Amino acid sequence: MKKYIFLLFSVLAFALTACNEETEPGGTAVEKMAGEWVVKSEGVNDGKWFTVRTYNTASNVATEMWLEDKGLNYKIKVSVSYDARTFMTVEAVTNTIASKEDAPAPTKIKISEGKVQEGVYETPGGHISDKISFTVEADGQTYKVEGFRRTGFEEDKRLVQVVPSAR
């Protein structure tokens, strides 16, 4: 009998705590700049579309975020001015995945002129999305990267063949 009473109280305790509707799910400190982006750059992947991801760091502050580029194969922290929606590195920084041997990767990366603009990019499928643009300096080469936040619309998926990474 004690086992059933304990089970009843356990179920009631779970039921009463699971229905808390006052909890507000929060975003991250760089929420409006974070996402998966479909971009192009001359000289990278033969001009084909590739992906870039931006997301918060573990410290979740509005002054830095991760920038992960699948076209040139790098992942670095960049400085952010969240109110202006801009990002950059002050100097060339070490690529955190440069030591991996699965794909060629530059060792030092410098980012300048990084910007996220809301609702200004017309996608190949004719939808309006956010725009990302930045300049990358890697291994003595300079690349201008530009594209849009992934929409999920079938028209954009069909028209844009995203390649996983340069190899």
N, C-alpha and C positions, 0 to 999 in steps of 0.2 A: 504494500500500500504506500509506503514511504517513497518508493521508486516512482509511482504514478503522480504523487503530489509534487515531487521534485521536477518531474517532466512537465507537469502543468505550469508550474511557476517559471520554468525555463522558457517555455513557449510564450507565456504572457510577457515576460521581461523582454524577449526579443521583439515581439509584436509591438509593444509600446515604444520601444526605442527606434524601430525601423521606420516608423511613420512620422518622423520629424520633418515637417514641411517648411520649417523656418531656415534650414540650411541653404545658403546661397552658394551655388558652385562658382568658384572664382576663375578668372583667367590668369594668364601669366603677365609679368611686367612688360614684355615686348609683344603682347598679344596681337596688335594690329600690324606688326611687321613680320610675324612668324607665319610660316606656311611652306608649302611645296610649290615651287615655281617651275614653269616650262620656259626655257630661255634658249637664245641663239647667240653665237659669237663667231665672227669671221676667224678662221684659223683653228677652230676647235671642233672636232668631230666632223670635219668637212662641211661645216655650215649647217649641220643637222641639229634638230632640237635635242636638248638634254635637260636634266633636272638639277635644280639647286634647292637646298632646304635651309630655312632659317628657323631657329628655335632658341628658347631661353636657356641660360646656363643654370647650373645647379644652385647658384646663389639667387637666381630669379630677381635680378635687378634691372631697372630700365636703362642702364648705362652700358650693357654688353649683351651680346648674343652669339650663338654659334652660326657660322656660315659654312655649309657643306656643299661642295661643287662636284657633281658627278662627271662633268665634262673634262675638267683638268685634274680631277682626282685629288682634292684637298679638303681639309676640315680645319678651320681656325676660329678663334674668338675675335670678334670685331668690336670696336667702341661704337656706342649708339647714342644719338641725340634723339630720344623718343618723341618729344614734342614736334621736332622738325622732320621726323621720319627719315633720318640720314644715318649712315654708318661708314666706318673707315678703319684702317689701322694707321697708327702714327708712323710706324716704320715697318719694314719687312719682318714678318713673324714666322716662326717655325711651323711647318705643316705637321699636324698631329698624326697623320697617317702616312707620312713620307717613309717611315721605316718598314712598312708592310711591303712584301715582295709580290703581292698578287697583281699589281698593275703599276706602271710607271707613274711617279708622282713628283712634283717639284718639291724642293726642301724649304724654300723661303717664298712667302707670298706677301704682297702688299696690295691693299684695297684702297681705292680712292673714289670720290664722287658717288658713293653708294646712296641710293634713294628709293623709298617705297612711296608710290602715289596711289591713292584710293580711287577706284572707278574711272580710270582714264585710258585703259588699254582695250582695244577691240580685238578679240581673239580670232583666230582663223575661222572659227565656226560662227562668228558674228555676235558673240556675247561680250558684254562689258565686264571687265575684271580689273583687279589691282595690277599695277605695273612695278617691276623692279628693274633697276639699272645700276651698274657699277663698272669700274675699271679695275682690271687685275694686272699686276706685274708679277710674272713668274718666269724664272730661268732666263732673264734677259729679254723676254717678250712681253708686249703689252696687248691686252685684249679688252674690248668693250663688250660687256654682257648686257643683254636686255631681253625682257620677256614678261610673262603674266602669271598670276596666281592660278594654279590648276583649278579648273572649273568643275570637272566631272561630267560635263555635257558630252553626249555621245559624238556630236559633230566635231568637238575639239579633240576627242580621243582618236577619231578616225583620221582627221587631217594632220595630226601631229604624231609622228612616229618618234617616241622618246627612246633614245639609246641609253643603256645603263651607264657606261663610262668609256672613256678613251682607253684603248689598249694597244 
